[in-house]
């Protein structure tokens, strides 16, 4: 199964000449590495780091990524802050602020209110609500914008969502499989990272009953994390075989993650199929050694039932 890209930046620089692509890869890496710096790097300093004149860099960056570099960095910082608020409830708002380049919790609160019209407390409350549509809308607002020349660009879904809509979905007949796994205390990214670090170099398998996912708040999803093992040996969980809709994607944001699951469910409805009552949704983090880099390759498997 081919890995499909859901990272807008990689998609947008794909068609550039090699020397420009290399320079913008360098610029994106520089911005990401200095995400926690206060004050954030100026776009002039980024241009100098990439050996481009400031005027030319600003014009080219805006043309390629559909937003000026300062706005891009501000959106990236807020996107990361929201991710940390949702995935690390044990971290204080002040800790989240410092990790994303804000001088204080008050500075982060001001940015959340100005750009998103919300607060850290409200964001965490959305993460606790079952099947929160409001949370998905919030994450989409932090997704990569489309071209400003598009009709009503603000009304369009994020580029992550648009890329997810283009995912090629395969229907695979999978056998009964067994896992050596433990139930995680919470379904958040920090818990996944800790589970992955306990089995370095081995893909991390995450499994949860699909019916419970629909009615349970995000943090309380009954997610089991572990590795595939032989049915003949010790195991803690057995997943029933059957037909599954599957895809594999490279992603770096919650907007892309939710976009994948929406695409899979839409495919179920499109084919006139249903979800089995005893089915388990599966996510496989393929490259656990890079799990904390922010870029992840994941395989998604959704069990289905034909009429």
C-alpha positions, -999 to 999 in steps of 0.1 A, spaced: 0 0 0 15 33 -11 20 61 15 0 92 5 10 127 15 -12 149 36 14 175 45 5 206 25 40 221 26 55 191 9 27 191 -17 32 228 -24 69 227 -30 68 195 -50 66 213 -84 93 238 -76 127 237 -92 152 216 -71 172 246 -59 140 265 -47 126 233 -32 158 228 -12 158 264 1 121 263 12 127 229 29 155 247 48 132 276 57 104 253 69 129 233 90 144 265 105 109 278 114 100 245 130 132 241 150 128 277 164 91 273 171 96 278 209 118 309 205 105 342 221 105 365 202 100 342 171 125 345 142 118 374 118 112 365 82 143 385 74 164 362 95 148 332 79 156 346 44 192 352 55 195 316 68 183 304 34 206 327 14 176 346 -2 171 383 -3 144 393 22 121 409 -4 124 380 -28 119 355 1 87 372 13 72 373 -21 81 337 -30 70 323 4 36 340 1 32 328 -35 41 292 -27 24 287 7 -6 311 3 3 331 33 32 354 44 59 339 65 49 358 97 13 345 94 26 310 87 47 309 118 19 324 139 -5 297 127 20 270 132 26 281 168 -11 281 175 -16 248 158 11 233 180 -2 249 211 -37 235 205 -22 201 198 -4 202 232 -35 215 250 -54 185 237 -27 158 239 -10 167 272 -35 176 298 -9 172 325 10 202 310 0 236 324 -10 263 300 22 282 310 43 251 299 24 249 266 30 286 261 67 284 266 70 253 243 54 273 215 72 306 217 48 326 238 63 346 267 35 336 291 1 320 295 -14 354 291 3 359 257 -10 326 246 -45 334 258 -44 367 239 -34 349 207 -61 322 211 -87 349 217 -76 371 188 -71 344 161 -96 317 172 -120 334 195 -115 308 222 -95 299 253 -72 271 265 -99 260 289 -125 258 262 -102 239 239 -95 213 265 -132 210 272 -138 203 235 -112 176 237 -132 159 265 -165 161 246 -176 129 227 -175 133 189 -170 170 191 -178 187 157 -167 220 172 -133 206 178 -129 195 142 -140 229 130 -114 245 153 -86 223 140 -96 230 104 -93 267 110 -56 260 120 -51 240 88 -31 253 58 -51 278 38 -58 274 1 -48 298 -27 -61 334 -22 -72 334 -58 -97 306 -51 -134 316 -49 -142 324 -13 -109 309 0 -120 312 37 -150 290 30 -129 262 16 -117 233 38 -80 233 49 -55 219 24 -50 189 47 -87 182 44 -86 186 6 -57 162 3 -75 137 26 -105 138 2 -81 126 -26 -69 96 -6 -71 63 -24 -89 37 -2 -83 0 -6 -107 -27 6 -87 -56 21 -97 -89 36 -77 -92 68 -74 -124 88 -80 -127 126 -50 -110 143 -36 -110 178 -19 -82 198 3 -81 228 -11 -48 241 -21 -28 271 -49 -3 275 -36 32 276 -46 55 305 -57 81 281 -61 84 243 -37 113 237 -5 117 217 18 118 247 5 84 257 11 71 222 47 85 223 54 68 256 40 35 243 61 38 211 93 44 231 88 11 249 91 -8 216 116 12 195 120 2 159 87 -17 159 54 -2 145 30 7 172 -5 -8 168 -34 12 183 -68 -6 184 -102 6 197 -138 -6 194 -154 15 167 -188 17 184 -174 31 216 -154 57 196 -186 73 184 -200 79 219 -170 84 240 -150 116 247 -116 117 230 -95 113 261 -115 83 272 -113 62 241 -105 26 251 -73 25 231 -50 -6 233 -14 -1 222 11 -28 214 25 -50 186 13 -78 164 21 -113 178 15 -148 167 -19 -164 176 1 -194 188 19 -174 215 9 -152 244 -14 -123 235 -39 -100 252 -62 -90 224 -78 -107 194 -92 -87 165 -118 -104 143 -110 -108 106 -130 -95 78 -131 -68 52 -115 -34 60 -111 -1 43 -75 8 44 -51 36 36 -16 48 46 -8 85 49 20 108 60 6 136 82 16 163 106 -16 178 120 -49 169 137 -67 184 107 -52 158 85 -58 130 110 -95 138 113 -96 142 75 -85 106 70 -112 92 93 -138 114 76 -127 101 42 -129 65 54 -164 69 68 -176 87 37 -163 58 17 -184 34 38 -215 55 31 -207 59 -6 -205 21 -10 -237 15 10 -219 -5 36 -221 -4 75 -198 -8 104 -199 -42 123 -210 -41 159 -179 -60 171 -154 -42 148 -121 -27 159 -106 4 143 -68 1 139 -41 27 135 -5 17 130 23 43 136 48 29 112 79 49 122 80 50 160 116 63 161 104 95 146 71 98 166 81 131 184 92 149 152 57 159 144 56 140 111 41 106 112 34 78 87 2 60 98 -18 31 84 -56 32 90 -79 2 90 -117 5 94 -138 -28 95 -168 -28 73 -198 -50 66 -215 -54 32 -254 -56 30 
